[in-house]
Amino acid sequence: MEEKASNIAISVKNVSMHFNMCSEKLNSLKEYFIKFIKRQLFFSRFIALENINLNIKKGEVFGIVGLNGSGKSTLLKVICGVLKPTIGKVKISGRISPLIELGAGFNMDLTARENIFLNGAVLGYSKKFMNEKFNEIVEFSELREFLDVPMKNYSSGMVARVAFAVATIVKPDILIVDEILSVGDFKFQEKCNKRIKELMQGDTTVIIVSHHMEEIKKVCNSVLWLDHGHLKMIGETEKVCNAYKNFS
């Protein structure tokens, strides 16, 4: 029996993602343009995802496992709307908070203060709302003394701290986590994991990608196993994790 549509947070139907990749090594941008003008560029098709179908229920904690290059991050980007699938459709019910590529939308020439408001606007929050939440974001990031420093002078860990603090300021309908976060030092990682667990409480739908099987087993209701862009197995957490572990 099919799930009721009202109970589905994420629906992925017949999704494939194909990329055209240059089939030869080019040593410079100049060489690329010369070959492009002469129509001497040759491409091969890379299949990142092939005919993926899945439904994730509202309130479910859903894990995705697979070896590097299996298509996990590509699937997350398709679900988030960062990538448009070559074939198929994705339907989302609710607001997504994606904890993937933290800080990717920042303007590194701007200060952290400016980027907090910029990132908030990208996530759909009003300036009034961001003003109300500003101190909470800054306190969580623990970077108040660097607020007016251009972010191009930040380390990658500092950038991720600010991005994480903004992305998790509101409890989303859907939370997407690409790998258990390694943001900053051990103490700050614990702080991030605590906030993620708080966000996971109640009816928030969560998707977690991780290589840590014990973490997946501990928190997920069901798991998808991807292998070279193909859906290898989907179902009960323990069963899928054990099959994946024995395979890899």
C-alpha positions as CSV (number, residue, x, y, z in Angstrom):
1,M,0.0,0.0,0.0
2,E,1.4,3.4,-0.9
3,E,2.1,6.0,1.7
4,K,-0.4,8.8,2.1
5,A,0.9,11.9,0.3
6,S,0.3,14.0,3.4
7,N,2.7,11.8,5.4
8,I,5.6,12.2,2.9
9,A,8.2,14.9,3.6
10,I,10.4,14.1,0.6
11,S,9.5,12.2,-2.6
12,V,12.2,11.3,-5.1
13,K,10.8,9.8,-8.3
14,N,12.8,8.3,-11.2
15,V,15.7,10.7,-10.5
16,S,18.9,10.4,-12.6
17,M,21.8,12.9,-12.6
18,H,24.2,12.9,-15.6
19,F,27.2,15.1,-16.1
20,N,29.2,15.7,-19.3
21,M,32.9,15.5,-18.4
22,C,35.9,16.4,-20.6
23,S,37.4,13.2,-21.8
24,E,41.0,14.6,-22.0
25,K,43.3,16.4,-19.7
26,L,43.8,20.1,-20.5
27,N,46.6,22.1,-18.9
28,S,45.1,25.6,-19.1
29,L,42.0,27.6,-19.6
30,K,43.5,28.9,-22.8
31,E,43.9,25.4,-24.2
32,Y,40.3,24.7,-23.2
33,F,39.0,27.8,-25.1
34,I,41.1,27.0,-28.2
35,K,39.8,23.5,-28.4
36,F,36.3,24.7,-27.7
37,I,36.4,27.3,-30.6
38,K,37.8,24.6,-32.9
39,R,35.2,22.2,-31.7
40,Q,37.9,19.7,-30.7
41,L,36.5,19.2,-27.2
42,F,35.3,15.7,-26.5
43,F,33.1,14.8,-23.5
44,S,32.1,11.5,-21.9
45,R,28.9,11.1,-19.8
46,F,29.3,10.5,-16.1
47,I,26.2,9.0,-14.4
48,A,26.1,10.2,-10.8
49,L,22.6,8.9,-10.0
50,E,20.5,6.4,-12.0
51,N,16.7,6.0,-11.5
52,I,16.5,6.7,-7.8
53,N,13.1,6.3,-6.1
54,L,12.3,6.9,-2.5
55,N,9.8,8.4,-0.1
56,I,10.9,9.8,3.3
57,K,8.1,10.1,5.9
58,K,7.6,13.2,8.0
59,G,9.5,12.9,11.3
60,E,11.7,10.1,10.0
61,V,15.5,10.0,10.6
62,F,16.8,8.6,7.3
63,G,20.4,7.5,6.7
64,I,22.3,7.4,3.4
65,V,25.4,5.2,3.2
66,G,27.9,4.3,0.4
67,L,31.5,4.5,-0.5
68,N,33.1,7.7,-1.7
69,G,31.8,8.5,-5.2
70,S,28.6,6.6,-4.7
71,G,26.4,9.6,-5.3
72,K,25.5,10.5,-1.7
73,S,26.3,14.2,-1.8
74,T,24.8,14.5,-5.3
75,L,21.5,13.1,-4.1
76,L,21.5,15.6,-1.2
77,K,22.1,18.5,-3.6
78,V,19.2,17.3,-5.8
79,I,16.9,17.0,-2.8
80,C,18.0,20.5,-1.6
81,G,17.4,22.0,-5.1
82,V,21.1,22.9,-5.6
83,L,21.1,20.6,-8.6
84,K,18.3,20.0,-11.0
85,P,18.0,16.3,-11.9
86,T,18.6,15.3,-15.5
87,I,15.6,13.1,-15.3
88,G,12.9,12.8,-12.7
89,K,11.3,14.9,-10.0
90,V,11.8,15.7,-6.3
91,K,8.9,16.9,-4.2
92,I,9.5,18.6,-0.8
93,S,7.0,19.3,1.9
94,G,8.3,22.0,4.3
95,R,11.4,24.2,4.9
96,I,14.8,22.6,4.4
97,S,17.9,23.5,6.5
98,P,20.8,21.9,4.7
99,L,24.1,21.5,6.6
100,I,26.1,20.7,3.5
101,E,29.1,22.7,2.2
102,L,28.7,25.2,5.1
103,G,29.5,28.7,4.1
104,A,29.3,28.1,0.3
105,G,26.9,31.0,-0.1
106,F,29.0,33.6,1.8
107,N,30.7,36.6,0.2
108,M,34.2,36.3,1.5
109,D,34.9,40.0,1.0
110,L,32.2,40.9,3.4
111,T,32.5,40.7,7.2
112,A,30.9,38.0,9.3
113,R,28.3,40.5,10.5
114,E,27.3,41.3,6.9
115,N,27.3,37.6,5.9
116,I,25.0,36.6,8.8
117,F,22.3,38.9,7.4
118,L,23.1,37.9,3.8
119,N,22.8,34.2,4.6
120,G,19.7,34.8,6.6
121,A,18.1,36.5,3.6
122,V,19.1,33.5,1.3
123,L,17.4,31.2,3.8
124,G,14.2,33.4,3.6
125,Y,14.5,35.2,6.9
126,S,13.5,38.8,7.3
127,K,15.9,41.5,8.5
128,K,13.8,42.0,11.6
129,F,14.0,38.3,12.4
130,M,17.8,38.3,11.9
131,N,18.1,41.3,14.2
132,E,16.2,39.4,16.9
133,K,18.4,36.3,16.5
134,F,21.7,38.0,15.8
135,N,23.1,37.8,19.3
136,E,22.1,34.2,19.7
137,I,23.9,33.4,16.4
138,V,27.0,35.2,17.4
139,E,27.1,33.6,20.9
140,F,26.8,30.1,19.4
141,S,29.6,30.7,16.9
142,E,31.9,32.0,19.7
143,L,33.4,34.5,17.2
144,R,32.1,37.9,18.5
145,E,35.6,39.5,18.5
146,F,35.9,38.7,14.8
147,L,32.5,40.0,13.7
148,D,33.8,42.9,11.7
149,V,36.7,41.1,10.0
150,P,36.3,40.1,6.3
151,M,35.6,36.4,6.1
152,K,38.4,35.9,3.6
153,N,40.6,36.2,6.7
154,Y,38.7,33.4,8.5
155,S,39.9,29.8,8.6
156,S,37.5,27.2,7.1
157,G,36.5,26.1,10.6
158,M,35.6,29.7,11.6
159,V,33.5,30.0,8.4
160,A,31.7,26.7,9.2
161,R,30.9,27.9,12.7
162,V,29.1,31.0,11.5
163,A,27.3,29.1,8.7
164,F,26.2,26.4,11.2
165,A,24.9,28.9,13.7
166,V,22.8,30.6,11.0
167,A,21.5,27.4,9.5
168,T,20.3,26.0,12.8
169,I,18.8,29.1,14.3
170,V,15.3,27.9,13.5
171,K,14.0,24.3,13.9
172,P,13.4,23.3,10.2
173,D,10.8,20.9,8.8
174,I,13.7,19.0,7.1
175,L,17.3,18.9,8.4
176,I,20.0,17.5,6.0
177,V,23.4,16.7,7.5
178,D,26.3,15.7,5.2
179,E,28.6,13.7,7.5
180,I,28.5,14.1,11.3
181,L,29.9,17.6,11.6
182,S,33.6,18.2,12.3
183,V,33.4,22.0,12.9
184,G,36.1,23.5,15.0
185,D,37.6,21.8,18.1
186,F,36.2,18.8,20.0
187,K,34.2,20.9,22.4
188,F,32.5,22.9,19.6
189,Q,31.8,19.6,17.8
190,E,29.9,18.4,20.9
191,K,28.0,21.7,20.9
192,C,27.0,21.2,17.2
193,N,26.0,17.6,17.8
194,K,23.9,18.6,20.8
195,R,22.0,21.2,18.7
196,I,21.5,18.6,15.9
197,K,20.0,16.2,18.4
198,E,17.7,19.0,19.7
199,L,16.6,19.7,16.1
200,M,15.9,16.0,15.6
201,Q,13.4,15.9,18.4
202,G,9.7,16.0,17.5
203,D,8.5,16.0,13.9
204,T,11.5,17.2,12.1
205,T,12.5,15.0,9.2
206,V,16.3,14.3,9.2
207,I,18.6,13.0,6.5
208,I,22.1,12.0,7.6
209,V,24.9,11.0,5.3
210,S,27.8,9.3,7.2
211,H,30.6,6.8,7.1
212,H,30.1,6.1,10.8
213,M,27.9,3.0,10.9
214,E,27.4,3.1,14.7
215,E,26.1,6.7,14.5
216,I,23.7,5.7,11.7
217,K,22.5,2.6,13.6
218,K,21.9,4.7,16.7
219,V,19.8,7.5,15.3
220,C,18.2,6.3,12.0
221,N,14.8,4.7,11.4
222,S,15.7,3.5,7.9
223,V,18.7,3.6,5.5
224,L,19.4,3.9,1.8
225,W,22.6,2.3,0.4
226,L,24.0,3.9,-2.8
227,D,26.5,2.1,-5.0
228,H,28.0,3.9,-8.1
229,G,24.8,6.0,-8.4
230,H,22.5,3.1,-8.1
231,L,20.1,2.3,-5.3
232,K,21.6,-1.0,-3.9
233,M,19.3,-1.4,-0.9
234,I,16.8,0.5,1.2
235,G,15.0,-0.5,4.4
236,E,15.4,-1.3,8.1
237,T,18.6,0.3,9.5
238,E,20.3,-2.7,11.0
239,K,19.7,-4.9,8.0
240,V,21.0,-2.4,5.4
241,C,24.0,-1.4,7.6
242,N,25.0,-5.0,8.1
243,A,24.7,-5.7,4.4
244,Y,26.8,-2.6,3.5
245,K,29.4,-3.4,6.1
246,N,29.8,-7.0,4.8
247,F,30.0,-5.7,1.2
248,S,32.5,-2.9,1.7
